[in-house]
């Protein structure tokens, strides 16, 4: 180890989060449950493909009036 090496920096935010997780060990499990509720979903590829095929192409400039 070098004599010039500084200790690793830990921000106040990181220390706060670590302290919070130490006080509430169930917090991480609750975060995972919330993520699973909103984000971790199975995608139906067939429905996704049908939705993509049914979309209408947008005009290059949508605010152009019909002349």
Secondary structure, DSSP 4 states (H G I P E B T S, - for coil): --TTPPPPP--HHHHHHHHHHHH-TTHHHHHHHHHHHHT-----HHHHHHHHHTPPPPPSSTTPPP-
